[in-house]
Amino acid sequence: MSTGKVKFFNQQKGFGFILDDETQKDVFVHVTGLIDKIKDDDEVTFEIVEDRRGPKAINVRLK
């Protein structure tokens, strides 16, 4: 389980990015991967899967 901070999340479009605490890289997040509602600057835990476009966060929960 990874941890990070929501860098940006657009509620209307349903996607954003999480800054991974360990790698300091951005991970894409889509509304379909959320367990809890998130907003900018929330501390979260998540899993990373490889999508055809790159790493993607799933099972995103508030910390």
Beta strands, then each sheet from edge to edge (+ up, - down):
strand 1: 2-10
strand 2: 15-20
strand 3: 26-30
strand 4: 43-51
strand 5: 54-62
sheet 1: 1+ 2- 3+ 5+ 4- 1+
end
